[in-house]
Amino acid sequence: EGGRSLGGAALLSGLGRMRLLALRVLLAISLAEGVHSAATHGDACGGVVPLSCAATASCAVQITQAVMRCSQSGGGTVHLAAGTYHLNDTGAAFGQFAPMLQLGGVHNVVLAGHPGAAYASSGYQQPNADPSATTLLIHGLRGGVLLQDSSGVTFSGLQVDMARMPYTYGRCTAATGSTMTVQFDSTAYPYDADSVTRNPWLMQVTDVNLFDTFNWRIGEGSTIAASLLHEDFFAVHLDAPGQLTLQGIGLSQGIVVGSDYLLRNTYYGAGGFRLSNCTGTDISNVTLWTVAGMGFMVAESSDTSLTDVAVTRRPGRPLSGCADASHFDETSGYIRMLRFRADGQGDDGLNVHGVYLLPPIIVRHQQTAEPAREREILSASK
């Protein structure tokens, strides 16, 4: 009797395991079908935004409309092609700090491009735009993406760059007590009449930095800000092609003739990605080559992930982002950063900032077989 009872229990236990396995299989199939359905639905609601939008200077508008249309129809994927999307065609001063992609109230949408070769063994050595990558090119002193009041949004496979750097790099060749003359590469940093007309902000410099050419970085404690001298900016006078003179800064402020300097036209300008009041945002395989402010600014948001993300500079460029590579303010839930690269930024690589309370932070560092380090930061500042 006991043996038969034990055998019956074993049989029932085995049947239970089989049912559980069948349930898991059905669940896996359902999830796979759900993913397939969402992707298909996304293709229908968002489609592929054509590179031809650059011809009508409407890439930012078309990408924004595709994302909003996709969200309003229940979510899905908006695809971007490999190549360069010119987000705008002007660098006029009007609205110069506004982000190009302004997305609000977006839910369950993936904006997917092609990451290109940024994570290959080349070590980010890409002097020019990668044709196999999706590049969002910003003209003028504008930002990249503003996402607000949104949930479940993913950005994947994107590179962001600027047509004209928000700074000029060169060597001081002469100085007086209140002026400094700088020679620079006019090809890398155009100051021709057309560039100045389209980008009048070029005639104003907010910060001057001594540049360490040996370590290829901004000199420690070398920032001379116009605001510290009770000025809004240092005025630029163009002397000749490849030469300019700054007014209001010179030998009296410690300028050294013969040294290299970085002249920033903005510091806390419009950055690469700004999240405001968002939850469950996932950013992966995204590279910011140059932005006019912070790389990633996350405020009043929760559960943010950055995976295989970089704020870095192309070879030969002195700067990537003009301010912090990543900045988190009043965040809750988790912040996950895996294989995050911060290189050449104008300020902090990582700033987890609490206005009201000091957030408890746990940093887990694991050395993997890959050269890159993996970091996970968990914060709860609310």
C-alpha positions as CSV (number, residue, x, y, z in Angstrom):
1,E,0.0,0.0,0.0
2,G,2.7,2.5,1.0
3,G,4.8,1.7,-2.0
4,R,1.9,2.1,-4.3
5,S,1.0,5.4,-2.6
6,L,4.5,6.7,-3.0
7,G,4.5,5.7,-6.6
8,G,1.2,7.5,-7.1
9,A,2.7,10.6,-5.5
10,A,5.7,10.4,-7.7
11,L,3.5,10.0,-10.7
12,L,1.4,13.0,-9.7
13,S,4.6,15.0,-9.0
14,G,5.9,14.0,-12.4
15,L,2.6,15.1,-14.0
16,G,2.9,18.3,-12.1
17,R,6.4,19.0,-13.5
18,M,5.2,18.2,-17.0
19,R,2.3,20.6,-16.6
20,L,4.6,23.3,-15.2
21,L,7.0,22.7,-18.1
22,A,4.1,22.9,-20.6
23,L,3.0,26.1,-18.9
24,R,6.5,27.6,-19.2
25,V,6.6,26.6,-22.9
26,L,3.3,28.2,-23.6
27,L,4.4,31.3,-21.7
28,A,7.6,31.5,-23.7
29,I,5.6,31.1,-26.9
30,S,3.1,33.8,-25.8
31,L,6.0,36.2,-24.9
32,A,7.7,35.5,-28.2
33,E,4.4,36.1,-30.1
34,G,3.9,39.3,-28.1
35,V,7.4,40.6,-29.0
36,H,6.8,39.7,-32.6
37,S,3.4,41.3,-32.6
38,A,4.8,44.5,-31.0
39,A,7.6,44.7,-33.5
40,T,5.3,44.2,-36.4
41,H,2.9,46.7,-34.9
42,G,5.8,49.1,-34.5
43,D,6.8,48.7,-38.1
44,A,3.3,49.6,-39.2
45,C,2.9,52.6,-36.8
46,G,6.3,54.0,-37.0
47,G,8.0,52.6,-40.1
48,V,11.4,53.6,-41.2
49,V,12.1,57.4,-41.3
50,P,13.8,58.1,-44.6
51,L,17.2,59.8,-44.8
52,S,15.7,62.0,-47.6
53,C,14.1,64.1,-44.8
54,A,17.4,66.1,-44.8
55,A,16.4,67.5,-48.2
56,T,13.6,69.4,-46.6
57,A,15.3,70.0,-43.3
58,S,12.5,68.0,-41.6
59,C,14.3,65.0,-40.1
60,A,13.6,66.1,-36.5
61,V,9.9,66.7,-37.4
62,Q,9.5,63.4,-39.1
63,I,11.2,61.4,-36.4
64,T,9.1,63.1,-33.7
65,Q,5.9,62.5,-35.6
66,A,6.8,58.8,-36.2
67,V,7.5,58.3,-32.5
68,M,4.3,60.1,-31.4
69,R,2.2,58.2,-33.9
70,C,3.7,54.9,-32.7
71,S,2.9,55.7,-29.1
72,Q,-0.6,56.8,-29.8
73,S,-1.3,53.5,-31.6
74,G,-0.2,51.4,-28.7
75,G,3.6,51.3,-29.0
76,G,6.1,49.6,-31.1
77,T,9.3,50.3,-32.9
78,V,10.4,53.3,-35.1
79,H,13.3,52.4,-37.3
80,L,16.1,54.7,-38.5
81,A,18.3,53.8,-41.4
82,A,22.1,53.7,-41.4
83,G,23.5,57.0,-42.4
84,T,23.3,60.7,-41.3
85,Y,20.1,62.4,-40.3
86,H,20.5,66.2,-40.5
87,L,18.1,67.2,-37.7
88,N,18.0,70.8,-38.9
89,D,19.6,73.1,-41.5
90,T,20.3,76.2,-39.5
91,G,22.3,77.4,-36.5
92,A,20.4,80.6,-36.0
93,A,20.5,82.1,-32.5
94,F,16.8,81.9,-32.1
95,G,16.0,78.9,-30.0
96,Q,19.6,77.9,-30.0
97,F,19.4,75.8,-26.8
98,A,16.3,73.9,-27.7
99,P,16.6,70.2,-28.2
100,M,15.9,68.9,-31.7
101,L,13.7,65.9,-30.7
102,Q,11.1,67.0,-28.2
103,L,9.1,64.0,-27.1
104,G,6.4,64.2,-24.5
105,G,3.9,61.6,-23.3
106,V,5.5,58.7,-25.1
107,H,4.8,55.2,-23.9
108,N,6.2,51.8,-25.0
109,V,8.2,52.9,-28.0
110,V,11.6,51.9,-29.3
111,L,13.6,54.3,-31.5
112,A,16.0,52.0,-33.1
113,G,19.0,52.8,-35.4
114,H,22.3,51.1,-36.2
115,P,25.1,51.4,-33.7
116,G,27.9,51.0,-36.3
117,A,31.4,50.1,-35.3
118,A,31.8,52.3,-32.2
119,Y,32.2,49.2,-30.0
120,A,34.5,47.3,-32.2
121,S,38.2,46.7,-31.4
122,S,39.0,50.1,-33.0
123,G,38.5,51.7,-29.5
124,Y,36.3,54.5,-30.8
125,Q,38.9,55.6,-33.3
126,Q,36.5,57.1,-35.8
127,P,37.6,60.4,-37.2
128,N,34.5,60.7,-39.4
129,A,30.9,59.6,-39.4
130,D,30.5,55.8,-39.7
131,P,28.3,55.1,-42.8
132,S,27.1,51.9,-41.1
133,A,25.8,53.8,-38.1
134,T,22.7,55.9,-37.6
135,T,24.0,59.4,-36.8
136,L,21.9,62.3,-35.6
137,L,23.7,65.4,-36.7
138,I,22.9,68.7,-35.0
139,H,23.5,72.1,-36.7
140,G,23.9,75.1,-34.5
141,L,24.0,75.3,-30.7
142,R,21.1,72.9,-30.2
143,G,20.5,69.7,-28.2
144,G,19.6,66.2,-29.1
145,V,16.7,64.6,-27.4
146,L,14.2,65.8,-24.7
147,L,12.0,63.0,-23.3
148,Q,9.4,64.0,-20.7
149,D,6.4,62.5,-19.0
150,S,7.0,59.1,-20.6
151,S,7.4,55.4,-19.8
152,G,8.8,52.3,-21.3
153,V,10.9,54.2,-23.9
154,T,14.0,52.7,-25.5
155,F,16.7,54.4,-27.6
156,S,19.0,52.0,-29.3
157,G,21.8,52.1,-32.0
158,L,22.3,55.9,-32.3
159,Q,25.2,58.2,-32.6
160,V,25.0,62.0,-31.9
161,D,27.3,64.6,-33.3
162,M,27.4,68.4,-34.1
163,A,28.2,70.0,-37.4
164,R,30.2,72.8,-35.8
165,M,31.9,72.2,-32.5
166,P,30.6,74.3,-29.6
167,Y,34.2,75.3,-28.9
168,T,37.4,76.3,-30.7
169,Y,40.8,74.9,-29.9
170,G,44.1,76.7,-30.7
171,R,47.3,78.3,-29.4
172,C,47.7,81.7,-27.8
173,T,50.3,83.6,-29.9
174,A,50.0,87.0,-28.3
175,A,48.4,88.7,-25.3
176,T,48.0,92.0,-23.5
177,G,46.6,92.6,-20.0
178,S,43.0,92.2,-21.2
179,T,43.2,90.4,-24.6
180,M,44.5,87.1,-26.0
181,T,45.1,86.2,-29.6
182,V,44.6,82.6,-30.7
183,Q,45.5,80.8,-33.9
184,F,43.4,77.8,-34.8
185,D,42.6,75.4,-37.6
186,S,39.9,77.1,-39.7
187,T,38.9,73.9,-41.3
188,A,38.2,72.1,-38.1
189,Y,36.7,75.2,-36.5
190,P,35.2,77.3,-39.3
191,Y,34.8,81.1,-38.7
192,D,33.9,82.1,-42.2
193,A,31.2,84.7,-42.9
194,D,28.5,82.0,-43.6
195,S,29.3,80.1,-40.4
196,V,29.2,83.2,-38.3
197,T,25.9,84.3,-39.9
198,R,24.3,80.9,-39.2
199,N,25.9,80.6,-35.8
200,P,26.2,84.1,-34.2
201,W,27.0,82.4,-30.8
202,L,30.5,81.8,-32.3
203,M,31.3,85.4,-31.5
204,Q,30.9,84.8,-27.7
205,V,33.1,82.6,-25.5
206,T,31.8,81.7,-22.0
207,D,34.8,79.8,-20.7
208,V,38.6,79.6,-21.5
209,N,40.5,76.5,-20.5
210,L,44.3,75.8,-20.6
211,F,44.7,72.5,-22.4
212,D,47.0,69.8,-21.4
213,T,48.4,68.5,-24.7
214,F,50.4,65.7,-23.0
215,N,47.5,64.1,-21.3
216,W,45.1,65.5,-23.9
217,R,42.6,66.9,-21.5
218,I,41.5,70.2,-19.9
219,G,44.2,71.4,-17.5
220,E,43.3,70.8,-13.8
221,G,41.7,73.9,-12.3
222,S,42.3,76.0,-15.4
223,T,38.8,77.2,-16.2
224,I,38.5,81.0,-16.5
225,A,34.8,81.7,-16.8
226,A,33.4,85.1,-18.0
227,S,30.9,85.0,-15.2
228,L,33.7,85.0,-12.6
229,L,34.9,88.2,-14.1
230,H,31.4,89.7,-13.9
231,E,30.9,89.4,-17.6
232,D,28.3,87.5,-19.6
233,F,30.9,86.4,-22.2
234,F,34.3,87.2,-23.8
235,A,33.7,88.9,-27.1
236,V,35.4,87.5,-30.2
237,H,37.1,89.6,-32.8
238,L,38.2,87.9,-36.1
239,D,41.6,89.1,-37.1
240,A,42.2,86.9,-40.1
241,P,41.4,83.4,-41.3
242,G,42.5,81.1,-38.5
243,Q,43.1,83.8,-36.0
244,L,40.9,85.5,-33.4
245,T,41.3,87.8,-30.4
246,L,39.3,87.5,-27.2
247,Q,38.4,90.7,-25.4
248,G,38.3,90.9,-21.6
249,I,40.8,88.2,-20.8
250,G,44.6,88.2,-21.0
251,L,47.8,88.3,-19.0
252,S,46.0,89.8,-16.0
253,Q,44.0,86.6,-15.8
254,G,47.0,84.3,-16.1
255,I,47.0,83.6,-19.8
256,V,50.3,82.2,-21.0
257,V,51.5,83.0,-24.5
258,G,52.6,79.8,-26.4
259,S,50.1,77.6,-24.5
260,D,47.1,75.8,-26.0
261,Y,43.6,76.8,-25.0
262,L,40.1,75.6,-25.4
263,L,37.5,78.3,-25.9
264,R,34.0,77.1,-25.1
265,N,31.0,78.9,-26.5
266,T,28.7,77.3,-23.9
267,Y,29.0,75.3,-20.8
268,Y,25.6,74.2,-19.6
269,G,24.0,74.3,-23.1
270,A,21.6,71.9,-24.6
271,G,23.0,68.3,-24.1
272,G,22.6,65.0,-25.8
273,F,19.7,63.3,-23.9
274,R,17.5,64.9,-21.2
275,L,14.9,62.9,-19.3
276,S,12.3,64.6,-17.2
277,N,9.6,62.7,-15.2
278,C,10.2,59.4,-17.0
279,T,10.1,55.9,-15.8
280,G,11.6,52.7,-17.3
281,T,13.9,54.4,-19.9
282,D,16.5,52.2,-21.6
283,I,19.3,53.7,-23.6
284,S,21.7,51.2,-25.2
285,N,24.4,51.2,-27.9
286,V,24.4,55.0,-28.1
287,T,27.5,57.2,-28.6
288,L,27.6,60.9,-28.1
289,W,30.6,62.4,-30.0
290,T,30.0,66.0,-29.3
291,V,27.2,67.8,-27.4
292,A,26.9,71.4,-26.2
293,G,26.1,70.6,-22.6
294,M,25.7,67.4,-20.5
295,G,25.7,64.1,-22.2
296,F,22.9,62.5,-20.3
297,M,20.8,64.5,-17.9
298,V,18.1,62.6,-15.9
299,A,15.8,64.5,-13.6
300,E,12.8,63.5,-11.5
301,S,12.8,60.1,-13.2
302,S,13.0,56.4,-12.1
303,D,14.4,53.1,-13.3
304,T,16.9,54.3,-15.9
305,S,19.4,52.0,-17.7
306,L,22.4,53.0,-19.8
307,T,24.1,50.0,-21.5
308,D,27.0,50.1,-23.9
309,V,26.8,53.9,-23.9
310,A,29.6,56.4,-24.4
311,V,30.2,60.1,-24.2
312,T,33.5,60.3,-26.1
313,R,35.4,62.3,-28.7
314,R,36.6,61.6,-32.1
315,P,40.4,61.4,-32.6
316,G,41.9,64.8,-32.5
317,R,39.0,66.5,-30.8
318,P,39.8,68.0,-27.4
319,L,36.2,67.7,-26.0
320,S,33.1,65.5,-26.1
321,G,30.4,67.0,-23.9
322,C,30.8,70.6,-22.6
323,A,29.7,69.6,-19.1
324,D,29.0,66.3,-17.2
325,A,29.0,63.1,-19.2
326,S,26.1,61.9,-17.0
327,H,24.1,63.7,-14.4
328,F,21.2,62.3,-12.2
329,D,19.1,64.7,-10.2
330,E,16.2,63.7,-7.9
331,T,16.0,60.2,-9.3
332,S,14.4,57.1,-7.7
333,G,14.2,53.4,-8.3
334,Y,17.5,52.2,-10.0
335,I,20.2,53.7,-12.2
336,R,22.0,50.9,-14.1
337,M,25.1,51.8,-16.1
338,L,26.8,48.8,-17.8
339,R,29.9,49.4,-19.9
340,F,29.6,53.2,-19.8
341,R,32.4,55.2,-21.2
342,A,33.1,58.8,-20.3
343,D,36.0,60.4,-22.1
344,G,36.9,64.0,-22.8
345,Q,33.9,65.6,-21.1
346,G,34.1,69.1,-19.7
347,D,33.1,68.2,-16.1
348,D,32.1,65.1,-14.1
349,G,31.9,61.7,-15.7
350,L,29.2,60.7,-13.3
351,N,27.2,63.0,-11.0
352,V,24.4,61.5,-8.9
353,H,22.9,64.6,-7.3
354,G,20.4,64.9,-4.5
355,V,18.8,68.2,-3.8
356,Y,16.9,67.3,-0.6
357,L,18.5,64.1,0.6
358,L,21.8,62.5,0.2
359,P,21.0,59.4,-1.9
360,P,22.4,56.0,-0.7
361,I,24.6,54.7,-3.5
362,I,25.9,51.2,-3.9
363,V,28.7,50.8,-6.5
364,R,29.4,47.3,-7.7
365,H,32.5,46.9,-9.8
366,Q,33.3,43.7,-11.6
367,Q,36.3,43.2,-13.9
368,T,35.2,41.1,-16.8
369,A,37.1,39.4,-19.6
370,E,36.4,42.5,-21.7
371,P,38.6,45.6,-21.4
372,A,35.5,47.6,-20.4
373,R,34.5,47.8,-16.8
374,E,30.9,47.1,-15.7
375,R,29.3,49.4,-13.2
376,E,25.9,49.3,-11.6
377,I,24.7,52.2,-9.6
378,L,21.6,51.9,-7.5
379,S,20.1,55.1,-6.1
380,A,17.0,56.1,-4.2
381,S,17.0,59.9,-3.6
382,K,13.3,60.2,-3.0
